[in-house]
Amino acid sequence: MYDIAEFILRSVELISPDQTEKMVDTLANFYENKGGKVLVMGAGRSGLVGRAFAMRLLHLGYNAYVLGETIVPAIREKDLAIAISGSGRTKLIVTAAEAAKDAKATLIALTSYHDSPLGKLADVVVEIPGRTKYSQNEDYFARQILGITEPLAPLGTLFEDTTQVFLDGIVAELMMRLKKTEEDLRRVHANIEL
């Protein structure tokens, strides 16, 4: 836990304030578009992070949906898509992002690589540090000889955890900008849950 928390704390220094501000501005300005929809996209654990963010967007008053759910309306011009992929190469997410762009939606990408296929499609890119699935050198013994140590967290865990904490920070910033209180969010929170 210390290693993961330390990685997230170091990441705070690496995430661009300009990229963050552009994302927050895009979301805050979009809030006025009451008929507009926000579609959050991510595969696997990145998708779970996206689901948590979409829930908070809903609590803030956004018309938020998650790709892959049964109830997802068509995305159109003036809608907003948010895609999460550490590598920026996850085929399902890149294809969905292309479809969102074809529909003329604005695309925000959270990825570790701004020059990835997803990053190149996006109107707003926020680079989130993190090991994304695979080591550069797959040979364990070669890594040991070269002194290359991998973090204890496997696969994309560091990206996913950092993205989760980053997006929770975005929610806190949006609460201030939109003048929402915790009570405002609580009123929208589900009162029937499984």
SERO-4910 file (N, C-alpha, C, O; in steps of 0.05 Angstrom, whole numbers):
BEGIN
 pado doro    nc1    nc2    nc3   cac1   cac2   cac3    cc1    cc2    cc3    oc1    oc2    oc3
  Met    A     16    -24      0      0      0      0     17     25      0     11     45    -14
  Tyr    A     39     24     16     57     48     16     69     53    -12     70     76    -21
  Asp    A     77     31    -25     89     35    -52     69     47    -71     75     65    -87
  Ile    A     44     37    -71     23     48    -89     17     77    -81     15     94    -99
  Ala    A     14     82    -56      8    110    -47     31    128    -54     26    151    -63
  Glu    A     55    119    -51     78    136    -58     79    142    -88     85    164    -97
  Phe    A     72    121   -104     71    126   -133     50    147   -140     55    165   -156
  Ile    A     26    145   -128      5    164   -133     14    192   -125      9    212   -139
  Leu    A     27    195   -102     36    221    -93     57    233   -112     57    257   -118
  Arg    A     75    216   -122     95    225   -141     82    233   -167     91    252   -181
  Ser    A     60    220   -174     46    226   -199     33    253   -199     30    266   -220
  Val    A     26    263   -175     14    289   -173     32    310   -185     23    329   -198
  Glu    A     58    307   -181     78    326   -192     81    323   -223     90    342   -236
  Leu    A     73    300   -234     77    295   -262     52    301   -279     55    306   -303
  Ile    A     29    302   -267      5    307   -283      4    337   -288      6    354   -270
  Ser    A      0    344   -314      1    372   -323    -22    388   -311    -45    381   -315
  Pro    A    -16    410   -298    -38    428   -288    -54    439   -312    -78    443   -309
  Asp    A    -40    444   -334    -55    455   -358    -74    435   -369    -97    442   -376
  Gln    A    -66    410   -371    -84    389   -381   -107    385   -362   -130    382   -370
  Thr    A   -101    385   -336   -122    382   -316   -142    405   -317   -166    401   -317
  Glu    A   -132    430   -320   -149    453   -321   -167    452   -346   -190    459   -345
  Lys    A   -156    442   -368   -171    440   -393   -194    420   -389   -216    424   -399
  Met    A   -188    398   -376   -209    378   -371   -231    389   -353   -255    386   -358
  Val    A   -223    402   -331   -243    414   -313   -259    435   -326   -284    436   -323
  Asp    A   -246    452   -342   -260    473   -357   -281    461   -376   -303    470   -378
  Thr    A   -272    440   -390   -290    427   -409   -315    416   -395   -337    419   -404
  Leu    A   -310    402   -372   -333    391   -357   -350    413   -345   -375    411   -345
  Ala    A   -338    434   -334   -354    455   -321   -370    470   -342   -394    476   -338
  Asn    A   -359    475   -365   -374    489   -387   -395    471   -398   -417    480   -405
  Phe    A   -390    445   -399   -409    426   -409   -434    424   -391   -456    417   -400
  Tyr    A   -430    429   -366   -452    427   -346   -476    444   -355   -499    437   -349
  Glu    A   -471    467   -368   -492    484   -376   -508    472   -399   -531    481   -405
  Asn    A   -498    452   -413   -511    439   -435   -529    417   -423   -523    393   -424
  Lys    A   -552    426   -412   -569    408   -397   -579    384   -413   -584    362   -401
  Gly    A   -582    386   -439   -591    364   -455   -569    346   -463   -573    324   -474
  Gly    A   -544    354   -458   -521    339   -468   -516    315   -451   -522    314   -427
  Lys    A   -504    295   -463   -497    270   -450   -467    267   -447   -452    276   -463
  Val    A   -459    254   -425   -431    246   -421   -430    216   -422   -444    202   -407
  Leu    A   -413    206   -440   -409    177   -442   -381    170   -433   -361    180   -444
  Val    A   -379    154   -412   -353    147   -401   -346    119   -411   -362    100   -410
  Met    A   -321    116   -421   -313     91   -433   -286     81   -421   -268     97   -417
  Gly    A   -285     55   -416   -260     43   -407   -265     13   -407   -287      3   -403
  Ala    A   -243     -2   -411   -245    -32   -412   -232    -43   -386   -213    -32   -376
  Gly    A   -243    -65   -377   -231    -79   -354   -232    -61   -329   -252    -48   -323
  Arg    A   -209    -60   -315   -208    -44   -290   -210    -14   -296   -220      1   -280
  Ser    A   -200     -6   -319   -203     23   -327   -233     29   -330   -242     51   -324
  Gly    A   -248      9   -339   -277     12   -341   -290     15   -314   -309     30   -311
  Leu    A   -280      0   -294   -291      3   -267   -285     31   -256   -302     42   -242
  Val    A   -261     41   -261   -255     68   -252   -274     88   -266   -284    106   -254
  Gly    A   -279     83   -292   -297    100   -307   -325    100   -296   -339    120   -294
  Arg    A   -334     76   -288   -361     73   -276   -364     90   -251   -384    103   -246
  Ala    A   -343     89   -234   -343    104   -209   -345    134   -215   -359    149   -202
  Phe    A   -330    143   -235   -330    171   -243   -357    179   -254   -368    201   -248
  Ala    A   -368    162   -271   -395    168   -283   -416    171   -261   -434    187   -263
  Met    A   -414    154   -240   -433    156   -218   -431    183   -205   -452    196   -199
  Arg    A   -407    193   -200   -403    219   -187   -413    241   -206   -424    261   -197
  Leu    A   -408    238   -232   -418    258   -251   -449    260   -249   -460    281   -249
  Leu    A   -462    237   -247   -491    235   -244   -499    250   -218   -518    266   -218
  His    A   -484    245   -196   -491    258   -171   -488    288   -173   -502    303   -159
  Leu    A   -469    297   -190   -465    326   -194   -486    339   -212   -488    363   -213
  Gly    A   -503    322   -225   -524    332   -242   -519    329   -271   -535    339   -287
  Tyr    A   -498    315   -279   -493    309   -307   -511    286   -317   -519    269   -301
  Asn    A   -517    286   -342   -532    264   -355   -511    244   -364   -503    243   -387
  Ala    A   -502    226   -346   -478    209   -350   -486    180   -355   -505    169   -343
  Tyr    A   -471    168   -373   -475    140   -381   -448    126   -382   -427    139   -384
  Val    A   -449     99   -382   -425     83   -384   -427     64   -408   -447     50   -411
  Leu    A   -407     65   -425   -407     47   -448   -408     18   -439   -394     10   -421
  Gly    A   -426      3   -452   -429    -25   -445   -454    -31   -428   -462    -54   -426
  Glu    A   -465    -11   -416   -490    -14   -401   -513    -17   -421   -511     -9   -444
  Thr    A   -535    -29   -412   -558    -33   -429   -571     -6   -437   -579     -4   -460
  Ile    A   -572     13   -419   -586     38   -425   -565     59   -431   -555     74   -413
  Val    A   -558     61   -457   -539     82   -466   -551     94   -492   -554     80   -512
  Pro    A   -559    119   -491   -570    131   -515   -549    138   -535   -525    136   -530
  Ala    A   -557    145   -559   -539    153   -580   -523    177   -571   -534    195   -558
  Ile    A   -498    178   -578   -482    201   -573   -482    219   -598   -480    209   -620
  Arg    A   -483    245   -594   -486    263   -616   -468    287   -613   -452    289   -594
  Glu    A   -470    305   -633   -455    330   -632   -462    344   -606   -485    344   -597
  Lys    A   -443    357   -594   -446    372   -569   -448    354   -545   -451    364   -523
  Asp    A   -445    327   -548   -443    310   -525   -413    307   -518   -396    317   -533
  Leu    A   -408    294   -496   -381    291   -486   -374    262   -481   -390    248   -469
  Ala    A   -352    253   -492   -342    225   -486   -316    227   -470   -299    244   -476
  Ile    A   -314    210   -450   -290    209   -434   -279    180   -436   -293    161   -427
  Ala    A   -255    177   -448   -244    151   -452   -219    147   -434   -202    164   -432
  Ile    A   -218    123   -422   -196    117   -403   -182     92   -414   -194     71   -416
  Ser    A   -156     95   -419   -139     73   -428   -110     80   -423    -99     99   -434
  Gly    A    -98     64   -405    -70     70   -398    -52     70   -423    -36     88   -427
  Ser    A    -54     50   -439    -38     48   -463    -47     66   -485    -31     74   -502
  Gly    A    -73     74   -485    -84     90   -506    -87     73   -532    -92     85   -553
  Arg    A    -85     47   -529    -86     29   -553   -107      7   -550   -109    -10   -567
  Thr    A   -122      7   -528   -142    -13   -525   -162    -11   -547   -176      9   -550
  Lys    A   -164    -32   -564   -179    -31   -589   -208    -23   -585   -218     -6   -600
  Leu    A   -221    -35   -566   -249    -29   -561   -253      1   -555   -272     13   -565
  Ile    A   -235     12   -539   -238     40   -530   -230     59   -553   -243     80   -557
  Val    A   -210     52   -568   -202     69   -591   -225     69   -612   -231     90   -623
  Thr    A   -237     46   -617   -259     44   -636   -283     60   -626   -295     74   -642
  Ala    A   -289     58   -600   -311     74   -589   -305    104   -590   -323    120   -596
  Ala    A   -280    111   -585   -272    139   -587   -275    149   -615   -284    172   -620
  Glu    A   -267    133   -635   -270    141   -663   -300    145   -670   -307    164   -684
  Ala    A   -317    128   -659   -346    131   -664   -356    157   -652   -373    171   -663
  Ala    A   -347    163   -628   -355    188   -614   -346    212   -630   -361    231   -633
  Lys    A   -322    211   -641   -312    234   -657   -327    236   -683   -333    258   -692
  Asp    A   -334    212   -695   -350    212   -720   -377    226   -715   -389    238   -732
  Ala    A   -388    222   -690   -413    234   -683   -410    264   -675   -429    277   -668
  Lys    A   -385    274   -676   -378    301   -670   -380    308   -640   -384    331   -633
  Ala    A   -377    288   -623   -376    293   -594   -348    303   -587   -329    298   -602
  Thr    A   -346    317   -565   -320    325   -554   -309    301   -539   -323    287   -525
  Leu    A   -282    295   -543   -270    272   -531   -248    280   -511   -229    294   -518
  Ile    A   -251    271   -486   -229    274   -466   -217    246   -463   -231    226   -459
  Ala    A   -190    245   -464   -176    219   -461   -158    221   -436   -143    240   -432
  Leu    A   -160    200   -420   -141    196   -398   -124    172   -405   -134    150   -407
  Thr    A    -98    177   -408    -80    157   -418    -52    163   -408    -46    186   -401
  Ser    A    -34    144   -409     -6    150   -403     10    160   -427     33    168   -424
  Tyr    A     -2    159   -450     12    165   -475     -4    184   -492    -23    176   -505
  His    A      4    210   -492    -11    230   -508     -9    225   -538    -26    233   -553
  Asp    A     12    211   -547     16    206   -575      5    178   -584     11    169   -606
  Ser    A    -11    166   -566    -23    140   -573    -47    145   -592    -55    168   -596
  Pro    A    -58    124   -604    -81    128   -621   -104    142   -607   -117    160   -619
  Leu    A   -109    136   -582   -130    149   -567   -123    179   -562   -140    196   -566
  Gly    A    -99    184   -554    -90    211   -549    -92    228   -574    -99    252   -572
  Lys    A    -85    217   -597    -87    232   -622   -115    239   -630   -120    259   -644
  Leu    A   -134    223   -622   -163    228   -628   -175    250   -611   -194    264   -619
  Ala    A   -164    253   -587   -177    269   -566   -175    299   -570   -155    309   -581
  Asp    A   -196    313   -561   -195    342   -560   -181    351   -535   -168    372   -535
  Val    A   -182    336   -514   -169    341   -488   -155    315   -480   -168    294   -478
  Val    A   -129    317   -474   -114    294   -464   -103    300   -437    -92    322   -432
  Val    A   -107    282   -418    -94    284   -392    -76    259   -389    -86    237   -390
  Glu    A    -50    264   -387    -31    242   -385    -29    234   -355    -21    250   -338
  Ile    A    -36    210   -350    -35    199   -323    -12    178   -322    -13    159   -337
  Pro    A      7    183   -305     30    164   -303     20    137   -294      0    134   -279
  Gly    A     34    116   -302     28     90   -292     40     69   -309     42     72   -334
  Arg    A     47     47   -298     56     24   -313     32     13   -326     12      7   -313
  Thr    A     33      9   -352     10     -1   -366     14    -29   -376     26    -34   -397
  Lys    A      5    -48   -361      5    -76   -366     32    -90   -369     38   -108   -354
  Tyr    A     48    -82   -389     71    -98   -395     97    -84   -391    100    -61   -397
  Ser    A    117    -99   -381    144    -89   -378    156    -88   -406    149   -102   -424
  Gln    A    176    -70   -409    191    -68   -434    207    -94   -438    211   -102   -460
  Asn    A    216   -105   -416    232   -129   -418    217   -152   -403    215   -152   -379
  Glu    A    206   -170   -418    190   -191   -407    206   -213   -392    194   -227   -376
  Asp    A    231   -215   -397    248   -236   -385    255   -228   -356    270   -210   -352
  Tyr    A    244   -244   -337    248   -238   -309    278   -238   -302    288   -219   -289
  Phe    A    293   -258   -311    321   -260   -304    337   -237   -317    356   -226   -304
  Ala    A    331   -229   -341    345   -206   -354    340   -181   -338    358   -165   -334
  Arg    A    315   -177   -328    308   -154   -312    325   -153   -286    335   -132   -278
  Gln    A    328   -177   -274    344   -178   -249    373   -172   -254    385   -158   -239
  Ile    A    384   -183   -276    412   -178   -283    417   -149   -288    437   -137   -280
  Leu    A    398   -136   -302    400   -108   -309    393    -89   -286    396    -65   -288
  Gly    A    382   -101   -265    374    -85   -242    348    -70   -246    342    -51   -232
  Ile    A    332    -80   -265    306    -68   -270    286    -81   -251    281   -105   -253
  Thr    A    274    -65   -234    254    -75   -215    227    -66   -224    223    -42   -231
  Glu    A    208    -83   -223    181    -76   -230    166    -70   -204    173    -81   -183
  Pro    A    147    -52   -205    131    -47   -181    116    -72   -173    110    -89   -189
  Leu    A    109    -73   -148     95    -96   -137     67    -98   -149     56   -120   -151
  Ala    A     55    -75   -156     28    -75   -167     29    -86   -196     44    -76   -212
  Pro    A     13   -107   -202     14   -119   -228     -1   -104   -250    -20    -88   -244
  Leu    A      8   -109   -274     -6    -99   -298    -11    -69   -296      7    -54   -291
  Gly    A    -36    -61   -301    -42    -32   -302    -51    -20   -276    -62      2   -276
  Thr    A    -46    -33   -254    -56    -24   -228    -48      4   -221    -65     20   -212
  Leu    A    -23     12   -226    -15     39   -219    -29     60   -235    -37     81   -224
  Phe    A    -34     55   -261    -49     74   -277    -78     75   -266    -89     97   -263
  Glu    A    -90     53   -262   -118     52   -253   -122     66   -226   -141     81   -223
  Asp    A   -104     60   -207   -107     72   -180   -102    102   -182   -117    118   -169
  Thr    A    -82    110   -197    -76    139   -200    -99    153   -214   -106    175   -206
  Thr    A   -111    140   -234   -133    153   -248   -157    155   -230   -171    176   -231
  Gln    A   -162    135   -213   -185    137   -194   -181    160   -175   -200    176   -171
  Val    A   -158    164   -164   -153    186   -145   -154    212   -160   -166    232   -150
  Phe    A   -143    213   -184   -144    238   -201   -173    246   -206   -181    269   -202
  Leu    A   -190    227   -214   -218    233   -221   -233    241   -196   -252    257   -198
  Asp    A   -227    229   -173   -240    238   -148   -232    268   -142   -249    283   -132
  Gly    A   -208    275   -149   -200    303   -146   -215    321   -166   -222    344   -159
  Ile    A   -220    311   -190   -235    326   -210   -264    331   -199   -275    353   -202
  Val    A   -275    311   -186   -302    314   -175   -302    335   -153   -320    352   -152
  Ala    A   -282    335   -136   -280    355   -115   -278    383   -127   -291    402   -117
  Glu    A   -262    386   -148   -260    412   -161   -286    421   -174   -294    444   -173
  Leu    A   -300    402   -187   -325    408   -200   -346    416   -179   -363    433   -184
  Met    A   -345    403   -155   -364    411   -134   -361    440   -127   -380    454   -124
  Met    A   -336    449   -126   -331    478   -119   -340    496   -142   -353    516   -138
  Arg    A   -333    489   -167   -339    506   -190   -369    507   -194   -380    528   -202
  Leu    A   -383    485   -190   -412    484   -195   -428    491   -170   -453    491   -170
  Lys    A   -413    497   -148   -426    505   -123   -445    483   -113   -468    488   -105
  Lys    A   -435    458   -113   -450    435   -103   -440    428    -76   -416    429    -70
  Thr    A   -458    421    -58   -451    411    -31   -453    381    -31   -465    369    -49
  Glu    A   -442    369    -10   -445    341     -6   -475    333     -4   -483    312    -13
  Glu    A   -490    351      8   -519    346     10   -533    346    -17   -551    330    -22
  Asp    A   -524    363    -35   -534    363    -63   -529    336    -76   -547    325    -89
  Leu    A   -505    325    -72   -498    299    -84   -514    277    -71   -523    258    -84
  Arg    A   -518    279    -44   -533    259    -30   -562    257    -40   -573    235    -41
  Arg    A   -573    280    -47   -601    280    -56   -604    265    -82   -626    254    -88
  Val    A   -583    264    -99   -585    251   -124   -576    221   -122   -582    205   -139
  His    A   -561    215   -101   -551    188    -96   -574    168    -95   -596    175    -85
  Ala    A   -570    144   -106   -591    124   -107   -602    119    -79   -587    116    -59
  Asn    A   -629    117    -77   -641    110    -52   -651     81    -52   -662     72    -32
  Ile    A   -647     68    -74   -652     39    -76   -627     27    -89   -621     33   -112
  Glu    A   -613     10    -74   -588     -2    -84   -588    -32    -81   -601    -43    -63
  Leu    A   -574    -45    -98   -570    -74    -96   -546    -80    -77   -540   -103    -72
***
